[in-house]
Amino acid sequence: MDDALKTSDFDFELPPELIAQEPLEDREAARMMVVDRSTGTLSHHTIRDLPKFLRHDDCLVMNDTRVIPARIHGHKEKTGGHVELLLLEETADGQWEALCGSARRPKPGIWLVMAGGLIQAEVTAWREGGGVIVRLHCDKPLLEVLEEVGLPPLPPYIKRPQTPAQDVTERDRLYYQTVYARVPGAVAAPTAGLHLTESLLAKLGSQGVSRATVTLHVGMGTFKPVKVDTVEDHAMEAERYEVPGTTVTALEQCKRSGGRVVAVGSTTVRTLETAAGETGVLQPGSGRTRIFIYPPYSFKVVDAMLTNFHLPRSTLIMMVSALAGSDLIRKAYAEAIRERYRFYSYGDCMLIL
């Protein structure tokens, strides 16, 4: 056990002011550090320079999950006490797993009046860590109601007013979503993709870089801290994924042509590596993944990765350390802090080649 990988190996000091609180108006203005594994060198660019580093026959793989505005406010029907729900996943028809914020967690059987009365929620069970199971009732399709009145489920390190102004809400609705988001279901954005624009993707396409998609509905587990001392003792939360047959075909063609599979974000990496399984042969299909990628790990599908700068001691920094090597990632993060890169969801990005 003495040589076991420690969570503390992935710790570092991050100045709080480097945690990005606002998105950039111009997505393509984000800075991009390029980490070259073959030479161990670092260079500084912007995401606009991405076409310079990708080649004809490379394939850019993106997670097309769509963030639902899953945070809603309301009150307990009988007492009027304030309640906030963050809807996580529909577990049965009309029944949702949710996180509940209130002075006292509502007991099973209690009714909640949410979103100005547009949604009625019956608490049916408790879960650990502030979780509840609620049965939701509304006159219109739930997703339609949420698009009208729900708030974007921003991560806890992005601070917003308790009652955000309309312009703040609309700004996050626009920017906390990739331009190619298609399948509703995520409660956190696959943030590496926030930097990509239609014009940048078109430019990549014109130079022969193909595109493919997978779907992984990002859950709150993406922000779950690693609380154990030994890395391998950490348990990942399951997340739903799907890999279409068209994506498998595209990546097979990419590999045959000598191109590289370039994953946009950690969720895309986790999906592809899960779908490759023990055999290493990518298969279409869907399911739930708990894959935990940390050093040492032999990547079966992914050749390169676009990713943001991650939290200390997180599963995400462990993943990029598995791809680029722990020493090189420590060097890159120290450089990012010196150069005042913006960190986390609305921050800058890193291209690992």
C-alpha positions in Angstrom: 0.0 0.0 0.0 3.0 2.3 0.5 3.2 2.9 -3.3 -0.5 3.4 -3.7 -1.5 6.6 -5.6 -2.5 9.3 -3.2 -5.2 12.0 -3.7 -2.7 14.5 -2.3 -0.5 13.8 -5.3 -3.0 15.8 -7.3 -3.2 18.8 -5.0 -2.1 22.3 -5.8 -2.6 25.9 -4.7 -5.0 27.9 -6.9 -5.5 31.6 -6.3 -9.3 32.1 -5.9 -9.3 35.0 -8.3 -8.4 32.7 -11.2 -11.7 30.8 -10.9 -13.7 32.2 -13.8 -17.0 33.6 -12.7 -18.3 34.9 -16.1 -18.2 33.5 -19.6 -16.3 35.4 -22.3 -18.6 37.2 -24.7 -16.5 35.8 -27.6 -16.1 32.0 -27.0 -13.1 32.0 -29.4 -11.2 34.5 -27.2 -10.5 31.7 -24.7 -6.8 31.0 -24.2 -5.5 27.6 -25.1 -2.3 26.0 -23.7 -1.0 23.3 -26.0 0.7 20.5 -24.1 3.0 18.4 -26.4 3.6 15.0 -24.9 6.3 14.0 -27.4 8.5 17.0 -26.5 7.2 17.9 -23.0 6.8 21.5 -24.2 4.1 24.0 -23.5 2.9 26.8 -25.7 0.3 29.5 -25.4 -2.5 30.2 -28.0 -6.2 30.9 -28.2 -8.9 28.4 -29.2 -8.9 30.2 -32.6 -5.6 28.5 -33.2 -7.1 25.0 -32.8 -7.1 24.4 -36.6 -3.3 24.8 -36.6 -2.9 21.8 -34.4 -5.4 19.4 -35.9 -4.6 17.5 -39.2 -6.5 16.2 -42.2 -8.1 12.9 -41.2 -8.3 13.7 -37.4 -11.7 13.3 -35.9 -13.1 15.7 -33.3 -15.5 13.8 -31.0 -18.0 15.9 -28.9 -20.5 15.2 -26.2 -23.9 16.4 -27.5 -25.7 16.3 -24.2 -27.9 19.4 -23.5 -28.0 21.0 -20.1 -31.5 21.3 -18.8 -32.4 24.4 -16.6 -33.0 22.0 -13.7 -32.8 24.4 -10.7 -36.2 25.5 -9.5 -37.4 27.5 -6.5 -40.7 27.3 -4.5 -42.1 26.6 -1.1 -43.7 24.0 1.1 -47.4 24.0 0.5 -48.4 24.0 4.2 -45.7 26.1 5.9 -44.5 28.3 3.1 -40.9 27.6 3.8 -38.5 28.2 0.9 -37.3 25.2 -1.1 -34.9 24.8 -3.9 -34.8 21.7 -6.1 -32.1 20.6 -8.5 -33.6 17.9 -10.7 -31.0 15.3 -11.4 -32.6 12.4 -13.3 -36.0 11.0 -14.1 -36.1 7.6 -12.6 -39.7 6.7 -13.6 -42.5 8.4 -15.4 -42.9 11.7 -13.6 -40.6 10.7 -10.7 -37.2 12.5 -10.3 -34.2 12.2 -8.2 -33.3 15.6 -6.9 -31.1 17.6 -4.5 -33.1 19.6 -2.1 -32.1 22.8 -0.4 -34.3 24.1 2.5 -34.0 25.0 6.2 -35.5 21.6 7.0 -35.5 18.8 4.5 -39.2 18.0 3.6 -40.4 14.7 4.8 -42.0 12.1 2.5 -45.6 13.0 1.9 -45.1 16.7 1.9 -46.1 18.7 -1.2 -44.0 21.5 -2.7 -45.3 24.4 -4.9 -42.5 25.1 -7.4 -41.9 27.6 -10.1 -44.7 29.9 -9.2 -47.2 27.0 -9.1 -46.4 25.7 -12.5 -44.9 22.5 -11.0 -46.3 20.6 -8.0 -43.9 18.2 -6.3 -44.7 15.4 -3.9 -41.8 14.2 -1.8 -41.8 10.4 -1.9 -38.5 9.4 -0.3 -35.2 10.7 1.1 -31.7 9.9 -0.2 -28.3 10.4 1.3 -26.6 13.8 1.0 -29.7 16.0 0.9 -31.3 14.0 -1.9 -35.0 13.4 -2.3 -37.3 11.6 -4.7 -40.1 13.7 -5.9 -43.1 13.0 -8.1 -43.7 16.0 -10.4 -47.0 17.3 -11.7 -47.5 20.0 -14.3 -50.0 20.9 -17.0 -47.4 21.1 -19.8 -44.4 18.9 -20.6 -41.8 19.3 -17.8 -38.9 20.2 -20.1 -41.0 22.9 -21.7 -41.8 24.4 -18.3 -38.2 24.2 -17.2 -37.1 26.0 -20.3 -39.5 28.8 -19.3 -38.8 29.1 -15.6 -35.8 26.9 -14.6 -32.4 28.3 -13.8 -29.1 26.9 -15.3 -27.5 24.5 -12.8 -24.2 26.3 -12.5 -21.5 24.6 -10.5 -21.0 25.7 -6.9 -17.8 27.6 -7.5 -19.6 30.1 -9.8 -21.3 32.6 -7.6 -24.6 34.2 -8.6 -27.1 36.4 -6.6 -29.7 34.4 -4.7 -32.4 35.8 -6.9 -30.5 36.4 -10.2 -31.6 39.3 -12.5 -33.1 38.3 -15.8 -30.1 39.3 -17.8 -27.8 37.2 -15.6 -30.1 34.2 -16.1 -30.3 34.6 -19.8 -26.5 35.1 -20.1 -25.9 31.8 -18.4 -28.6 30.0 -20.4 -26.8 31.0 -23.5 -23.2 30.5 -22.5 -23.5 27.4 -20.2 -24.4 25.3 -23.2 -22.4 24.1 -26.2 -23.5 25.3 -29.6 -24.0 21.6 -30.6 -26.0 20.6 -27.6 -28.8 18.3 -28.8 -30.0 15.6 -26.3 -31.5 17.0 -23.0 -30.4 15.4 -19.8 -27.3 17.0 -18.3 -27.2 18.9 -15.1 -23.7 20.2 -15.8 -22.2 21.3 -19.1 -19.4 19.4 -20.8 -17.3 22.6 -20.5 -14.4 21.9 -22.9 -17.0 22.2 -25.6 -18.1 25.7 -24.5 -15.2 27.2 -26.4 -16.2 25.8 -29.8 -18.3 27.9 -32.3 -20.0 27.0 -35.5 -17.5 29.0 -37.5 -14.5 27.3 -35.8 -16.1 23.9 -36.4 -16.7 24.8 -40.1 -13.1 25.9 -40.5 -11.9 22.5 -39.0 -14.2 20.7 -41.4 -12.9 22.6 -44.4 -9.4 21.3 -43.7 -10.5 17.7 -43.5 -11.1 17.3 -39.7 -14.2 15.1 -39.3 -16.7 15.3 -36.5 -18.5 12.7 -34.4 -20.7 12.8 -31.3 -21.4 10.7 -28.2 -23.8 11.5 -25.5 -23.0 11.4 -21.8 -25.5 13.1 -19.5 -23.2 14.9 -17.0 -24.4 14.5 -13.4 -23.5 16.2 -10.1 -20.9 13.5 -9.6 -18.6 15.6 -11.9 -18.2 18.0 -9.0 -17.9 15.3 -6.3 -14.7 15.8 -4.4 -12.4 12.9 -3.8 -12.5 12.5 0.0 -10.5 9.3 0.3 -6.7 9.3 0.8 -6.0 6.6 -1.7 -7.2 7.3 -5.3 -8.4 3.8 -6.1 -10.8 3.8 -3.1 -12.9 6.6 -4.7 -16.2 5.5 -6.3 -17.5 7.3 -9.3 -21.2 8.0 -9.7 -22.9 6.3 -12.7 -23.7 8.5 -15.7 -25.9 7.6 -18.7 -24.1 7.4 -22.1 -24.7 6.4 -25.7 -22.3 5.8 -28.6 -24.0 5.7 -32.0 -23.0 3.3 -34.7 -22.2 6.2 -37.0 -19.6 7.4 -34.5 -18.0 4.0 -34.3 -17.8 3.9 -38.1 -16.3 7.4 -38.2 -13.6 6.6 -35.7 -12.7 3.3 -37.4 -12.2 5.3 -40.6 -10.2 7.9 -38.8 -7.8 5.3 -37.4 -7.5 3.6 -40.8 -6.5 6.9 -42.4 -3.8 7.6 -39.8 -5.8 10.3 -38.1 -6.2 11.0 -34.4 -9.2 10.7 -32.2 -9.4 14.1 -30.5 -11.9 14.0 -27.6 -13.5 17.3 -26.5 -13.7 17.0 -22.7 -13.5 14.4 -20.0 -17.0 13.2 -20.6 -16.2 12.3 -24.2 -13.1 10.5 -23.0 -15.0 8.5 -20.4 -17.7 7.6 -22.9 -15.3 6.3 -25.6 -13.1 4.4 -23.2 -16.1 2.8 -21.6 -17.5 1.8 -25.0 -14.2 0.2 -25.9 -14.4 -2.1 -22.9 -11.8 -4.7 -22.0 -11.2 -5.7 -25.7 -10.2 -2.1 -26.7 -12.6 -2.4 -29.7 -15.1 0.5 -29.8 -18.7 -0.8 -29.8 -22.0 1.1 -30.3 -24.4 1.0 -27.5 -25.8 2.7 -24.4 -25.7 2.2 -20.6 -24.2 3.7 -17.5 -20.5 4.2 -16.8 -18.6 4.4 -13.6 -15.2 4.4 -15.3 -12.5 6.1 -13.3 -9.4 7.0 -15.3 -6.2 7.7 -13.3 -2.5 6.9 -13.8 -1.4 4.5 -15.0 -4.0 3.9 -17.7 -3.7 2.7 -21.2 -6.0 4.6 -23.5 -7.8 2.4 -26.0 -9.5 5.0 -28.3 -8.5 8.6 -27.4 -5.3 10.0 -28.9 -5.6 13.7 -27.9 -7.9 15.8 -25.7 -9.2 19.3 -25.4 -10.0 20.1 -21.8 -10.5 22.9 -19.3 -8.3 23.5 -16.2 -9.7 21.4 -13.3 -10.1 21.4 -9.5 -7.3 20.2 -7.3 -7.7 16.6 -6.1 -10.4 16.0 -8.6 -11.0 12.9 -10.8 -10.7 15.2 -13.8 -7.1 16.3 -13.0 -6.4 12.6 -12.4 -7.7 11.8 -15.9 -5.5 14.4 -17.7 -2.5 13.2 -15.6 -3.2 9.7 -17.0 -3.1 11.0 -20.5 -0.2 13.5 -20.4 1.7 12.2 -17.4 1.6 13.6 -13.8 4.9 15.5 -14.1 3.9 17.3 -17.3 0.5 18.2 -15.9 2.0 19.6 -12.8 4.4 21.7 -15.0 1.4 22.8 -17.1 -0.7 23.8 -14.2 2.1 25.8 -12.5 2.6 27.6 -15.8 -1.1 28.3 -16.2 -1.2 29.8 -12.7 1.9 32.0 -13.5 0.3 33.1 -16.8 -3.0 33.8 -15.1 -5.2 31.4 -17.1 -8.8 31.3 -16.1 -9.8 28.0 -14.4 -12.9 25.7 -14.3 -16.2 25.7 -16.2 -16.1 29.3 -17.7 -12.3 29.2 -17.9 -9.6 28.7 -20.5 -8.5 25.4 -22.0 -5.7 23.0 -22.7 -5.0 20.9 -25.8 -3.1 17.7 -25.0 -1.4 16.3 -28.1 
